[in-house]
Amino acid sequence: MSDTVELEKRKTVCIGIPCYQNAPSETLMDYMRFGYYLGRRYQEYDFYLAIKSKSEQFRARNAIVEVALKIGADYLLMLDDDQVIDWEDSSGPSIQYEFLRTLIRHLEQDETRGIVGALYYHRGGSCRPVLMREGSDGGFFYLRDDEIKGKLQEVAVAGGGAICLNMKIFDKIASPWFEAEMSLGTDVQICTKARKEGFSVWVDTSVVLGHVLSRREVITPRNRHLFMSENAERITEGVQSSWRNSAALRLYCMDAEEYIGKTLEDWQDVYEKYGPHQLTFEKYEDKKEYYRDCGKEQLVRQVMFHHQDAMVRQLEAILSCVNTRGVSYGIDFGCGSSPVGFELVMRGHKVDFIDIDGAGAYEFTKWRAKHRGVDARCGWSWGGPYDFALALDSIEHIPNWQEPLGEIVSRLKPDAYFITNYFLNEDTKNPEHINMDKEGVQKYLIEHGVYPVNQMLWVRRDLSAKKSA
């Protein structure tokens, strides 16, 4: 008798997956592990699985709702066929699979909550978070990174690729629940209809799922900056051409070899001198003198550093952020040997290079401008107004960073890009990295009208400007 009562208390969850013909292997393996986890650790629920082929997304989603209604489900979890729950590839049972219990708990805590989603990112374009707020004009806008709080927060639209729905919303919403995506996506449709009937929409932004790219790479919070593309609007399979194999990197190395007088294979003895010099950093009261004393060892270190895999991917992504369809004017602050800024000059842009006179890497960039005959497009002092600004491997080296950062921001045009890898830097052991106040730098940029698209790409906006009548 007690077993019967216990069975009656169980709630039913329908898991619906609109599925194309070829689901990614990453998702297939992940969902199989998820299903096994549910059977072992979610014994208070009964589960049904509804997989619908997706010739048209809205038809597949409607069919899934019909299945959920037919079985009397209490909750409907909709997952796309390209999501990855355990994107950290845990070797054992993954705590990531507890996300469903978390979403259901949020729904049960407040019966007016109709939809609760998880955070994931677009797999193309600017890799934006798939959650939206409603503007005063009735339009929808993707949340910025600084608006994502890492907790349960109310939104206007939750991404349909990972949402849990209280089936009670379908008592109020008439069929067809999803319609052809002529102007609004299916996620916008269902969230708008639910809100119209008095239900609220939420996303727990502490729950993060991965999103598989067509090239079998998974978009996560840790890597999405690498897939940025020109103007943050579209992505290409190879992010233009590979930086490692490109003429740009070969030319960079060739010029450095000529400047130093040794080939790359013979640089090790020069490179090894840089480590001991770093240990003298604290002895220099004037840090500019420290960098001037680095000599050509600084250049060698930078060239070798920019050959590392992580930096290769960063440089590819950074180059793709600048619009190459027209001539732009930018600044490369703390440029050093400037593999990116100088390549933009070679592509026809004008760039002002700012660094410490006498520092080995900066003197190389000056020499290189004349050597390559592009010095007419190179500036060596502050100018502007700028279409873009680069601050690569530089902010972490500056103790009083507010002054130069303010100078950069003040010289940016409206809608200009600010591109930095500062927020990706985790090297706290380097004695030269004397500013790792990421929270402070982020707050400063936002307060001065520069807002994040992601960790690497920022844009200057005047949000106080009033629209003309």
C-alpha positions in Angstrom: 0.0 0.0 0.0 2.8 2.4 0.9 4.5 1.7 -2.4 1.3 2.6 -4.3 1.1 5.9 -2.4 4.7 6.6 -3.1 4.2 6.0 -6.8 1.2 8.3 -6.8 3.3 11.1 -5.4 5.8 11.0 -8.3 5.7 13.8 -10.7 6.2 13.2 -14.4 8.7 14.9 -16.6 8.7 14.7 -20.4 12.0 15.4 -22.1 11.5 16.6 -25.6 14.2 16.9 -28.2 13.6 18.4 -31.6 16.2 16.4 -33.6 17.8 16.7 -37.0 19.1 13.7 -38.9 22.7 13.9 -37.7 22.9 14.8 -34.0 26.5 15.6 -32.9 28.4 12.8 -31.2 29.1 15.0 -28.2 25.4 15.4 -27.6 24.6 11.8 -28.1 27.2 10.6 -25.6 26.2 13.4 -23.1 22.5 12.6 -23.3 23.0 8.9 -22.8 25.0 9.6 -19.7 22.2 12.1 -18.6 19.5 9.4 -19.1 21.5 6.9 -17.0 22.0 9.6 -14.3 18.2 10.3 -14.2 17.4 6.7 -13.7 19.9 6.3 -10.9 19.5 9.6 -9.0 16.1 11.1 -9.9 13.9 8.3 -8.6 11.3 10.7 -7.3 10.2 11.4 -10.9 8.9 9.4 -13.8 10.4 10.2 -17.2 9.1 10.0 -20.8 11.2 10.8 -23.8 9.9 12.5 -26.9 12.3 12.8 -29.8 10.8 14.5 -32.9 12.4 14.9 -36.3 12.8 18.5 -37.1 12.0 19.4 -40.7 10.4 22.5 -39.2 11.2 23.5 -35.7 7.8 24.8 -34.7 6.1 21.6 -35.9 8.5 19.4 -33.9 7.9 21.5 -30.7 4.1 21.3 -31.1 4.3 17.5 -31.4 6.4 17.3 -28.3 3.9 19.4 -26.3 1.1 17.1 -27.6 3.1 14.1 -26.2 3.6 15.8 -22.9 -0.1 16.6 -22.6 -1.1 13.0 -23.6 1.0 11.4 -20.8 -0.1 14.0 -18.2 3.3 15.4 -17.6 3.9 17.9 -14.8 7.0 19.4 -16.5 8.4 19.5 -20.0 12.1 19.8 -20.4 13.0 20.9 -24.0 16.5 20.3 -25.1 18.0 21.0 -28.5 20.0 18.3 -30.2 23.2 20.3 -30.1 23.4 21.1 -26.4 26.0 19.6 -24.1 25.1 19.4 -20.4 28.4 18.1 -19.0 30.7 20.3 -21.2 33.5 19.9 -18.6 33.8 16.2 -19.5 33.6 14.8 -16.0 35.0 11.3 -15.6 32.4 10.1 -13.2 28.8 11.1 -12.3 28.5 14.8 -13.1 26.9 17.3 -10.8 26.0 19.1 -14.1 23.1 16.7 -14.5 21.5 18.1 -11.4 20.5 21.1 -13.5 17.0 19.6 -14.1 16.3 19.3 -10.4 17.4 22.9 -10.0 15.0 24.1 -12.7 12.1 22.1 -11.4 12.7 23.4 -7.9 12.5 27.0 -9.2 9.2 26.2 -10.8 7.8 24.6 -7.6 8.8 27.5 -5.4 6.5 29.9 -7.2 3.5 28.7 -9.1 3.5 31.9 -11.2 6.7 30.8 -12.8 5.8 29.3 -16.1 9.3 28.8 -17.7 12.8 28.5 -16.2 15.8 28.0 -18.5 19.5 27.5 -18.3 22.2 29.7 -19.8 23.9 28.9 -23.0 25.5 30.9 -25.8 24.9 31.2 -29.5 27.2 29.0 -31.5 27.8 31.7 -34.2 28.1 35.4 -34.7 29.0 37.1 -31.5 28.4 34.0 -29.3 25.9 36.0 -27.2 24.0 34.6 -24.2 20.7 33.3 -25.3 18.4 35.2 -23.0 16.7 38.5 -23.6 15.1 41.5 -21.9 12.2 43.6 -23.3 12.9 47.2 -24.3 10.6 50.1 -23.7 9.7 50.0 -27.4 8.5 46.4 -27.1 11.5 44.9 -28.8 13.8 42.3 -27.3 17.5 42.7 -26.5 20.2 40.2 -25.6 21.5 40.6 -22.1 25.1 41.9 -21.8 27.7 39.9 -19.9 27.6 42.4 -17.0 23.9 41.9 -16.7 24.2 38.2 -16.1 24.3 37.7 -12.3 25.1 34.0 -12.0 21.8 33.2 -10.2 18.1 33.0 -10.9 16.9 36.1 -12.7 13.7 37.1 -14.4 13.9 37.7 -18.2 11.6 38.3 -21.1 12.9 35.4 -23.2 14.7 32.2 -22.2 16.6 30.3 -24.9 14.5 27.4 -26.2 17.4 25.1 -26.4 17.3 24.4 -22.7 14.1 25.3 -20.9 11.8 23.6 -18.4 8.1 24.4 -18.7 5.4 24.1 -16.1 2.7 22.2 -18.1 0.0 24.4 -16.4 0.9 27.2 -18.9 -0.8 25.0 -21.6 -4.1 25.2 -19.7 -4.1 28.9 -20.7 -2.2 29.0 -24.0 -4.2 27.8 -27.0 -2.9 25.5 -29.7 -0.9 25.9 -31.8 1.6 26.8 -29.1 4.4 27.4 -31.6 4.0 28.9 -35.0 6.1 29.3 -38.1 9.2 31.5 -37.5 8.3 34.3 -39.8 9.5 37.1 -37.5 9.8 35.6 -34.0 11.7 32.5 -33.0 9.9 29.7 -31.1 11.5 30.7 -27.8 10.3 34.3 -28.2 6.8 33.0 -29.1 6.3 30.7 -26.1 7.8 33.1 -23.6 5.7 35.9 -24.8 2.5 33.8 -24.7 3.3 32.6 -21.2 3.9 36.1 -19.9 0.7 37.3 -21.6 -1.2 34.8 -19.5 0.3 35.9 -16.3 3.3 33.5 -16.0 6.8 34.8 -15.5 9.9 33.6 -17.3 13.3 33.0 -15.6 16.8 31.8 -16.3 19.1 30.4 -13.7 22.4 31.8 -15.0 24.4 29.7 -12.6 23.3 26.7 -14.7 25.4 26.8 -17.9 25.1 24.4 -20.8 27.5 24.0 -23.8 26.5 24.5 -27.4 28.0 22.4 -30.2 29.3 24.1 -33.2 28.9 22.5 -36.6 32.7 21.8 -36.6 32.2 19.7 -33.4 33.5 22.3 -31.0 31.5 23.2 -27.9 30.8 26.8 -27.0 31.3 27.4 -23.3 31.8 30.5 -21.1 35.6 29.7 -21.2 36.1 29.7 -24.9 33.3 31.6 -26.6 35.6 34.7 -27.1 37.7 32.6 -29.5 34.8 32.3 -32.0 34.2 36.0 -32.5 34.1 37.2 -36.1 34.2 40.4 -38.0 31.9 43.0 -36.4 30.7 40.4 -33.9 27.9 39.4 -36.4 29.0 36.2 -38.2 31.4 33.4 -37.8 33.6 31.5 -40.3 34.8 28.0 -40.0 38.4 28.8 -39.8 38.3 32.3 -38.5 39.7 33.6 -41.8 43.0 31.8 -42.3 45.0 30.1 -39.6 47.3 32.5 -37.9 49.9 29.8 -37.3 50.1 29.1 -41.0 49.5 32.6 -42.3 51.8 34.9 -44.1 51.3 37.4 -41.2 52.9 35.1 -38.7 55.7 34.1 -41.0 56.4 37.7 -41.8 56.4 38.6 -38.1 59.0 35.9 -37.4 61.1 36.7 -40.4 61.3 40.4 -39.4 62.1 39.5 -35.8 64.9 37.1 -37.0 66.4 39.8 -39.2 66.2 42.4 -36.4 67.8 40.1 -33.8 70.3 38.6 -36.1 69.4 35.0 -35.3 67.0 32.4 -36.6 64.1 31.2 -34.4 65.9 27.9 -33.8 68.8 29.7 -32.3 66.8 31.9 -29.9 66.8 29.7 -26.8 69.9 31.3 -25.3 68.4 34.7 -25.7 65.1 33.6 -24.3 66.6 32.1 -21.2 68.0 35.5 -20.2 64.5 36.9 -19.8 63.6 34.8 -16.7 66.4 36.0 -14.5 65.6 39.6 -15.6 62.0 39.2 -14.4 63.2 38.4 -10.9 64.7 41.9 -10.7 61.3 43.6 -11.3 60.7 44.6 -7.7 64.1 46.3 -7.5 63.1 48.9 -10.1 61.4 51.9 -8.6 60.7 53.2 -12.2 59.1 50.3 -14.0 59.8 52.0 -17.4 63.5 51.5 -16.8 62.9 47.8 -16.1 61.2 47.4 -19.5 64.0 49.4 -21.2 66.6 47.1 -19.7 64.8 44.0 -21.0 66.5 44.6 -24.4 65.9 42.2 -27.3 65.1 39.4 -24.9 61.7 41.0 -24.5 61.1 40.7 -28.3 62.2 37.1 -28.3 59.9 36.2 -25.4 56.9 37.9 -27.1 57.5 36.1 -30.5 57.8 32.7 -28.8 54.8 33.5 -26.6 52.6 34.3 -29.6 53.4 30.9 -31.1 51.6 29.1 -28.2 48.3 27.4 -29.1 46.2 29.5 -26.7 47.7 32.8 -28.1 47.4 31.6 -31.7 43.6 31.2 -31.2 43.4 34.5 -29.4 45.2 36.4 -32.2 43.0 34.7 -34.8 39.9 35.9 -33.0 41.2 39.4 -32.3 42.1 40.0 -36.0 38.6 38.9 -37.0 37.0 41.6 -34.8 38.2 44.5 -36.9 36.2 45.4 -40.0 38.5 44.9 -42.9 36.0 46.0 -45.6 37.1 49.6 -45.1 40.0 51.6 -43.8 39.8 52.1 -40.0 41.8 54.1 -37.5 42.9 52.5 -34.3 45.3 52.5 -31.4 47.4 49.7 -30.1 48.1 50.5 -26.4 51.1 48.8 -24.8 51.7 47.4 -28.2 55.2 45.8 -27.7 56.0 43.8 -30.9 52.4 44.3 -32.0 51.7 41.1 -34.0 48.0 42.2 -34.3 48.2 45.9 -34.7 51.0 45.8 -37.2 49.1 43.2 -39.3 46.2 45.6 -39.4 48.5 48.2 -40.7 49.7 45.8 -43.4 46.0 45.3 -44.3 45.7 49.0 -44.9 44.5 50.4 -41.6 46.1 53.3 -39.7 47.3 52.5 -36.2 48.9 54.6 -33.4 51.3 52.5 -31.4 51.8 53.4 -27.8 54.5 51.9 -25.5 57.7 52.8 -23.6 60.4 54.4 -25.8 63.5 52.3 -25.6 61.8 49.0 -24.7 63.1 46.2 -26.9 59.8 45.1 -28.4 58.6 48.6 -29.1 61.8 49.6 -30.9 61.4 46.5 -33.1 57.9 47.7 -34.1 59.3 51.2 -35.0 62.1 49.5 -37.1 59.6 47.2 -38.7 57.3 50.1 -39.8 60.2 51.6 -41.8 61.5 48.2 -42.9 58.1 47.3 -44.5 57.5 50.8 -45.8 54.2 51.3 -43.9 55.4 54.1 -41.5 53.0 56.6 -43.2 50.1 54.6 -41.6 51.8 54.3 -38.2 51.6 56.8 -35.4 53.7 56.9 -32.3 51.6 59.3 -30.1 48.0 59.6 -28.9 45.6 60.7 -31.6 42.0 59.8 -32.4 39.1 59.7 -32.5 39.5 55.9 -33.0 37.4 53.2 -34.6 39.0 50.6 -32.4 41.5 50.2 -29.6 43.7 47.2 -28.8 44.9 46.6 -25.3 46.6 43.2 -25.6 48.9 41.9 -22.8 49.2 45.4 -21.4 46.6 46.4 -18.8 48.0 43.8 -16.3 51.4 45.6 -16.4 50.1 49.0 -15.4 49.7 50.0 -11.7 47.8 53.3 -12.2 45.6 51.9 -15.0 42.7 54.3 -14.7 44.7 57.2 -16.3 45.6 55.4 -19.6 42.3 53.5 -19.8 40.5 56.8 -19.4 42.6 58.3 -22.1 41.8 55.4 -24.5 38.0 55.6 -23.8 37.9 59.3 -24.2 39.3 59.0 -27.7 36.9 56.3 -28.9 34.2 57.1 -31.4 30.6 56.0 -30.6 30.2 52.3 -31.4 34.0 51.9 -31.5 35.4 48.5 -30.4 37.7 48.1 -27.4 39.5 44.8 -27.8 41.5 43.3 -24.9 42.6 39.9 -23.6 43.1 41.2 -20.1 40.0 39.4 -18.7 41.4 36.1 -20.0 44.7 36.4 -18.2 45.1 34.0 -15.3 48.8 34.3 -14.8 49.1 35.8 -11.3 52.7 34.4 -10.8 54.3 36.7 -13.4 55.9 39.5 -11.3 55.2 41.9 -14.2 51.4 41.4 -13.7 50.9 44.0 -11.0 47.2 44.8 -11.9 44.9 41.9 -11.8 41.9 43.8 -10.6 39.5 42.5 -13.2 36.4 43.5 -11.3 37.7 47.1 -11.0 38.6 47.4 -14.6 35.3 46.0 -15.8 33.4 48.4 -13.5 35.5 51.3 -14.8 34.8 50.5 -18.4 31.1 50.1 -17.9 30.8 53.3 -15.9 32.6 55.1 -18.8 30.2 53.8 -21.4 32.2 50.8 -22.7 30.1 47.6 -22.5 31.1 43.9 -23.0 30.0 41.8 -25.9 32.1 39.1 -24.4 35.3 38.9 -22.3 37.4 40.1 -25.2 35.3 42.4 -27.3 33.8 45.6 -25.8 31.9 48.5 -27.5 31.5 52.1 -26.6 27.8 53.1 -26.3 26.1 56.3 -25.3 23.1 54.9 -23.5 22.1 58.3 -22.2 21.5 59.7 -25.6 17.8 60.4 -26.3 16.3 59.2 -29.6 15.2 62.0 -31.9 11.5 62.4 -32.3 
